[in-house]
Amino acid sequence: MTLHVAVVGGGAVGVTAAHDLARDGADVTLFERDELASGSSGRAAGVCYSAFPHAVDAENGRRSLDRFRALSESRDDFEFTGCPYVWFAHEDDTERCDGVRKQVAQMNAVGADVSVVSPDALRTAFPALETAGIGVAARCDDAGYTEPATYVRAMGAKAREAGVRIEEDTPVRLRESGTILTPAATHEFDAVVLATGVQTKQVLAESGIQLPMKPYRVQALTTEQTQASDGIPMTYDATEGFYFRPRKGGLLVGDGTELFESDPDDYPKDADDSFVETNRSRVENRVTFEPTVSRAWAGMCGATPDCDPLVGELRDGLYVACGFQGHGFMRAPAIGERLAEHVLGGEGIQEFDPRRFRGDEEFEIVEGLS
Ligand SMILES: Cc1cc2nc3c(=O)[nH]c(=O)nc-3n(C[C@H](O)[C@H](O)[C@H](O)COP(=O)(O)OP(=O)(O)OC[C@H]3O[C@@H](n4cnc5c(N)ncnc54)[C@H](O)[C@@H]3O)c2cc1C
């Protein structure tokens, strides 16, 4: 018997889940309230790696990288660029220096290909990176970047090829587990997958279902093209709390996290002047050229009480995937894949089971995965 599934949300998770469901025999309709990639996936930085200290994340990171590379090799409309990821703490920040060493040991224990590198080795490998004042650095070569919106569009096209009906400009309301309302009609499905990102709490609220996920604002900017940016790795400064990666001969720089809940439908979409100025000068201290800002913007991420996402069956036939703590794009291919398997009767990701919470938990937003 064919399973009829609604996937709500055309971001990186939704298009992947929809594609895999249809490929594996389900009859799938994807509803997107705007257009594909109009949510967080279209505003993300596209930094991807498998450097995680927990086994489930490392596995999802590796699987996602495999899928990104395979998609890049098989299609002209998507490009994934392999690039080392390095992160470091300043020499006067002994706590974070210890933290980097411990992280590397934990990551190695779960099979991640990462190592501690000396500032000298970093300078030799990446001459355009300014390494003054770095105490401890680490490097992961199982990493790379892409433009996230191109993944969503390419995977959306692949989903259509697999038989998914994609209905854009179609906001969905949930009435009960298998029943959804669009502006034109009421639809019944065997299963509904809410891949609605930071809007998931609102989508559920109408059915009286609570979810412990708080949307929060983050910011990013790009710099103009300069030849000197060649050979820059993807970089995270753990002491100052910002990251950058190569982008079209310039850089993409990010962070500017606000540790309070914001309305995902009503937040300032432009970056703050203070974010732009602070991060332009931070990155200027870390590269051997003068970066000029070309564009800056803000977007939303979702936090949960334990920093792990909420992925799986929340009620009979009703599945959710959200709360990725700013690391949802790099795990989206694996999360979408595992979610599709779960809907089709396979095991979910036990660690991310959304029913581990009541839904009304009080918690503070913290940055990152821990
Ligand atoms: C500035 C910034 C930088 C980031 N950088 C990175 C990074 O480098 N690496 C990384 O891994 N992650 C990064 N992230 C996080 C990443 O963007 C998200 O975790 C990921 O994109 C989430 O994907 P998603 O498919 O769950 O959600 P989304 O991409 O938000 O998709 C949800 C979709 O659901 C739709 N929708 C919502 N409500 C409804 C409704 N009622 N009916 C129909 N459709 C609906 C929305 O329009 C949206 O298109 C970053 C985020 C931001 C903002």
Ligand as a Chemical Component Dictionary entry (heavy atoms), coordinates in Angstrom:
data_LIG
# 
_chem_comp.id                   LIG 
_chem_comp.type                 NON-POLYMER 
_chem_comp.pdbx_formal_charge   0 
_chem_comp.three_letter_code    LIG 
# 
loop_
_chem_comp_atom.comp_id 
_chem_comp_atom.atom_id 
_chem_comp_atom.alt_atom_id 
_chem_comp_atom.type_symbol 
_chem_comp_atom.charge 
_chem_comp_atom.model_Cartn_x 
_chem_comp_atom.model_Cartn_y 
_chem_comp_atom.model_Cartn_z 
_chem_comp_atom.pdbx_ordinal 
LIG C1  C1  C 0 23.348 33.323 9.113  1  
LIG C2  C2  C 0 23.250 31.832 9.302  2  
LIG C3  C3  C 0 24.371 31.038 9.114  3  
LIG C4  C4  C 0 24.292 29.651 9.277  4  
LIG N1  N1  N 0 25.384 28.912 8.969  5  
LIG C5  C5  C 0 25.316 27.572 9.053  6  
LIG C6  C6  C 0 26.432 26.779 8.668  7  
LIG O1  O1  O 0 27.459 27.306 8.240  8  
LIG N2  N2  N 0 26.334 25.430 8.776  9  
LIG C7  C7  C 0 25.194 24.833 9.260  10 
LIG O2  O2  O 0 25.164 23.614 9.386  11 
LIG N3  N3  N 0 24.109 25.557 9.598  12 
LIG C8  C8  C 0 24.139 26.902 9.508  13 
LIG N4  N4  N 0 23.045 27.645 9.840  14 
LIG C9  C9  C 0 21.840 26.946 10.337 15 
LIG C10 C10 C 0 21.043 26.398 9.170  16 
LIG O3  O3  O 0 20.653 27.454 8.335  17 
LIG C11 C11 C 0 19.768 25.680 9.638  18 
LIG O4  O4  O 0 20.033 24.837 10.734 19 
LIG C12 C12 C 0 19.200 24.826 8.500  20 
LIG O5  O5  O 0 19.179 25.574 7.312  21 
LIG C13 C13 C 0 17.798 24.376 8.858  22 
LIG O6  O6  O 0 17.200 23.798 7.709  23 
LIG P1  P1  P 0 15.668 23.434 7.732  24 
LIG O7  O7  O 0 15.356 22.762 6.457  25 
LIG O8  O8  O 0 15.375 22.717 9.009  26 
LIG O9  O9  O 0 14.907 24.822 7.890  27 
LIG P2  P2  P 0 14.600 25.988 6.848  28 
LIG O10 O10 O 0 15.658 26.122 5.844  29 
LIG O11 O11 O 0 14.270 27.198 7.669  30 
LIG O12 O12 O 0 13.298 25.490 6.108  31 
LIG C14 C14 C 0 12.027 25.556 6.698  32 
LIG C15 C15 C 0 11.054 25.960 5.626  33 
LIG O13 O13 O 0 9.733  25.801 6.121  34 
LIG C16 C16 C 0 8.938  26.808 5.538  35 
LIG N5  N5  N 0 7.737  26.955 6.354  36 
LIG C17 C17 C 0 7.658  27.420 7.638  37 
LIG N6  N6  N 0 6.390  27.409 8.059  38 
LIG C18 C18 C 0 5.637  26.914 7.042  39 
LIG C19 C19 C 0 4.238  26.659 6.882  40 
LIG N7  N7  N 0 3.376  26.905 7.855  41 
LIG N8  N8  N 0 3.824  26.149 5.707  42 
LIG C20 C20 C 0 4.692  25.875 4.699  43 
LIG N9  N9  N 0 6.033  26.102 4.805  44 
LIG C21 C21 C 0 6.494  26.618 5.961  45 
LIG C22 C22 C 0 9.852  28.033 5.557  46 
LIG O14 O14 O 0 9.432  29.017 4.639  47 
LIG C23 C23 C 0 11.191 27.417 5.205  48 
LIG O15 O15 O 0 11.470 27.485 3.810  49 
LIG C24 C24 C 0 23.072 29.039 9.681  50 
LIG C25 C25 C 0 21.937 29.828 9.863  51 
LIG C26 C26 C 0 22.016 31.204 9.652  52 
LIG C27 C27 C 0 20.765 32.021 9.814  53 
# 
loop_
_chem_comp_bond.comp_id 
_chem_comp_bond.atom_id_1 
_chem_comp_bond.atom_id_2 
_chem_comp_bond.value_order 
_chem_comp_bond.pdbx_ordinal 
LIG C1  C2  SING 1  
LIG C2  C3  SING 2  
LIG C2  C26 DOUB 3  
LIG C3  C4  DOUB 4  
LIG C4  N1  SING 5  
LIG C4  C24 SING 6  
LIG N1  C5  DOUB 7  
LIG C5  C6  SING 8  
LIG C5  C8  SING 9  
LIG C6  O1  DOUB 10 
LIG C6  N2  SING 11 
LIG N2  C7  SING 12 
LIG C7  O2  DOUB 13 
LIG C7  N3  SING 14 
LIG N3  C8  DOUB 15 
LIG C8  N4  SING 16 
LIG N4  C9  SING 17 
LIG N4  C24 SING 18 
LIG C9  C10 SING 19 
LIG C10 O3  SING 20 
LIG C10 C11 SING 21 
LIG C11 O4  SING 22 
LIG C11 C12 SING 23 
LIG C12 O5  SING 24 
LIG C12 C13 SING 25 
LIG C13 O6  SING 26 
LIG O6  P1  SING 27 
LIG P1  O7  DOUB 28 
LIG P1  O8  SING 29 
LIG P1  O9  SING 30 
LIG O9  P2  SING 31 
LIG P2  O10 DOUB 32 
LIG P2  O11 SING 33 
LIG P2  O12 SING 34 
LIG O12 C14 SING 35 
LIG C14 C15 SING 36 
LIG C15 O13 SING 37 
LIG C15 C23 SING 38 
LIG O13 C16 SING 39 
LIG C16 N5  SING 40 
LIG C16 C22 SING 41 
LIG N5  C17 SING 42 
LIG N5  C21 SING 43 
LIG C17 N6  DOUB 44 
LIG N6  C18 SING 45 
LIG C18 C19 SING 46 
LIG C18 C21 DOUB 47 
LIG C19 N7  SING 48 
LIG C19 N8  DOUB 49 
LIG N8  C20 SING 50 
LIG C20 N9  DOUB 51 
LIG N9  C21 SING 52 
LIG C22 O14 SING 53 
LIG C22 C23 SING 54 
LIG C23 O15 SING 55 
LIG C24 C25 DOUB 56 
LIG C25 C26 SING 57 
LIG C26 C27 SING 58 
# 
